[in-house]
Amino acid sequence: MSISEQEILYTPSKWSKRFDQMQILSNYYKFAKKITDDARKNCKCELNIPYGTTERTKYDIYGADLPKDSPIFIFIHGGYWQEGSKDFAAFTVPVFVNKGIKVITIGYDLCPNVKFGDIISQIKIAIKHILNCASNLECRNVWLSGHSAGAHLASSILYDKLWLDEMTKNGYLNLLKGIVLIGGVYNLNPLLDTNIVTPLKLTKDEINTYSFTTLDTKNNTLIQGLKVIVTIGECDSPGLINESRECTQQLITIVDDVHYIFLRGNIDHFNIMEELTNEEFILTKVILNNIFHE
């Protein structure tokens, strides 16, 4: 199967300066599996908590023995909506749990087993489920994050007025203090001429609805009391770097506190996550400082 120039622009494994395409993927998944396995051995966990009815609609809690009002950091994995698992997603656990933050990693169904829109719905149900639990526990604050396609899923709540209104009515939204979008893709249109979208089986309506940076937001109510951090590494793919810039420009029109962080120093799509195991990594510091200054 041939790969187009457009697809290369959206294939992060082709742009790392550390390893070739196959090696960087192999190293990343080995690292992710080990860090998650170690996290499950070394800290108190509650695994596979269901929020839906399918095998994958479950989430894991790390730091389950921390005080009930501890901050919560939610993470949504990537994989272009067709790969990945919460079983490879515990990057922030070693540092964050040690700092007194519970980490929750969300699983979800993948295309083509479900429709693209079903994944969006599942994520919103999961976040609502977690916010409800956090409210009952009188949690100090909640932060949401996602990597790659997971960043797209995390950002989806910002464009759903009905969901936001429901969370506000239930008293949940004031718990959610921030969202961290890491190396994300926010516009589906550039993917249409690539093999990436084949398993997604996107309809025209889905493309229009879920290409967030192309939406008309002039009538959106400004979201206040919520910080959004958009970040990406300088060695990520050009397509995703452009997406992050466009996402930031779009979010400024609907959120009153938006930050863009471009990480230099040979940071690519993969070590941006691996380095979150390092307390001295700039992004780790930024997230921790924000969580504890709310």
Secondary structure, DSSP 4 states (H G I P E B T S, - for coil): ----HHHHHT-GGGT-SSS-HHHHHHHHHHHHHHHHHHHHHHS-EEEEEESSSSSS-EEEEE-TTS-TT--EEEEE--STTTS--GGG--TTHHHHHHTT-EEEEE----TTTS-HHHHHHHHHHHHHHHHHHHHHTT-S-EEEEEETHHHHHHHGGGG-HHHHHHHHHTT-GGGEEEEEEES----SGGGTTSGGGGGG---HHHHHHH-GGGS--TTSPPEEEEEEEEEEETTS-HHHHHHHHHHHHHHTTTEEEEEEEEE-SS--TTHHHHGGG-TTSHHHHHHHHHHHT-
